[in-house]
């Protein structure tokens, strides 16, 4: 009888330990939450009309940031490195859309809409991919950002 009580208590203890040691994964933030913040452009790759160019904004003498606010508004700021007082800001509205496993950033500037594929979005890195069609020429660009 004592042995049965001991085995029952042991089984109960093991069950309790097993249940309390299982931790739930913290919920992953939604893409529309994860994109919120200030991002620095760190690299660009442009394939245009058969030519590929890779560069950093610093190599072109510019620092560029994008800020995405939680209310769906944002702005980009480009600053000349030679003259920090020379900046250009452009305000926009945005939405993060899902299409199956794909993430799409829809940016609206004035009355124009632009869809950009989001290749990577995590706590530290954001990567955009965009098709370019201009004056009958085609290409694409990839832009890499680091969270500030």
C-alpha positions in Angstrom: 0.0 0.0 0.0 2.8 2.4 0.9 4.5 1.5 -2.4 1.3 2.4 -4.3 1.0 5.8 -2.6 4.7 6.5 -3.2 4.4 5.6 -6.9 1.2 7.8 -7.2 3.0 10.7 -5.6 6.1 10.2 -7.8 3.9 10.1 -10.9 2.1 13.3 -9.8 5.4 15.0 -9.1 6.9 14.0 -12.5 3.7 15.2 -14.2 3.8 18.6 -12.4 7.5 19.1 -13.3 6.8 18.2 -16.9 4.0 20.7 -17.1 5.7 23.5 -15.4 9.0 23.1 -17.3 7.3 23.6 -20.7 7.5 27.2 -21.5 5.4 28.7 -24.3 7.2 30.5 -27.1 6.7 34.2 -26.8 4.3 35.5 -29.4 6.0 36.7 -32.5 5.3 40.4 -33.4 3.1 40.9 -36.4 5.0 42.4 -39.5 3.0 45.7 -39.1 4.3 46.0 -35.6 7.8 44.8 -36.4 8.4 47.5 -39.1 7.6 50.4 -36.7 10.7 52.4 -35.9 13.6 54.1 -37.6 15.7 52.3 -40.2 19.0 53.3 -41.7 19.7 52.4 -45.4 23.0 50.4 -45.3 23.3 48.9 -48.8 21.7 49.0 -52.2 21.9 46.8 -55.2 20.5 48.0 -58.5 20.1 45.9 -61.7 19.1 48.2 -64.5 19.1 47.7 -68.2 21.6 44.8 -67.9 24.0 46.6 -65.5 24.4 45.8 -61.8 25.6 48.4 -59.3 26.2 47.7 -55.6 26.9 50.6 -53.2 26.3 52.1 -49.8 24.6 55.5 -49.4 27.8 56.7 -47.7 29.7 56.0 -50.9 27.3 58.3 -52.7 27.7 61.0 -49.9 24.2 60.5 -48.4 22.7 59.1 -45.2 19.1 57.9 -45.7 16.7 56.8 -43.0 13.1 55.6 -43.1 10.8 56.0 -40.1 7.6 53.9 -39.9 5.1 55.1 -37.3 2.5 52.8 -35.7 -0.4 54.8 -37.2 0.6 53.9 -40.8 2.4 57.1 -41.6 6.1 57.6 -42.1 8.8 59.6 -43.7 12.2 59.2 -45.3 15.1 61.6 -44.7 18.1 62.0 -47.0 21.0 64.0 -45.6 24.1 65.1 -47.5 27.2 64.0 -45.5 29.2 67.0 -46.6 26.5 69.4 -45.3 24.3 67.9 -42.6 22.0 70.9 -42.7 21.1 69.9 -46.3 18.2 67.4 -45.9 15.2 66.3 -47.8 12.2 64.8 -46.1 9.4 62.9 -47.8 6.2 61.9 -45.9 4.2 58.9 -46.9 1.5 56.5 -45.7 2.1 52.8 -45.7 0.5 49.4 -45.1 2.1 46.0 -44.6 0.2 43.4 -46.6 0.5 39.6 -46.7 0.0 37.5 -49.7 0.5 33.9 -48.5 4.1 33.8 -47.2 5.0 37.1 -49.0 5.1 40.4 -47.3 4.4 43.5 -49.3 4.9 47.1 -48.2 2.4 49.5 -49.9 3.7 53.0 -49.8 1.4 55.9 -50.7 3.0 59.3 -51.5 0.5 61.9 -52.4 -1.8 60.1 -54.9 0.7 57.5 -56.1 1.0 54.0 -54.7 4.1 51.8 -54.8 4.2 48.1 -53.8 7.6 46.8 -52.5 8.4 43.2 -51.6 9.7 42.7 -48.1 12.4 40.0 -48.3 13.5 40.2 -44.7 11.9 41.8 -41.6 13.2 41.1 -38.1 14.3 43.1 -35.1 17.5 44.3 -36.7 17.2 44.0 -40.5 14.8 45.0 -43.2 15.3 44.2 -46.9 13.2 45.6 -49.7 13.0 44.3 -53.3 11.4 46.4 -56.0 10.9 45.9 -59.7 11.8 49.0 -61.8 10.1 49.9 -65.1 11.0 53.3 -66.4 11.0 54.7 -70.0 10.7 51.2 -71.4 13.7 50.0 -69.4 13.3 47.3 -66.7 15.3 46.3 -63.7 15.1 45.8 -59.9 16.6 47.1 -56.7 17.3 45.6 -53.3 17.7 47.9 -50.3 19.0 46.7 -47.0 18.3 48.6 -43.7 19.5 48.3 -40.1 17.3 49.3 -37.2 18.5 52.4 -35.3 
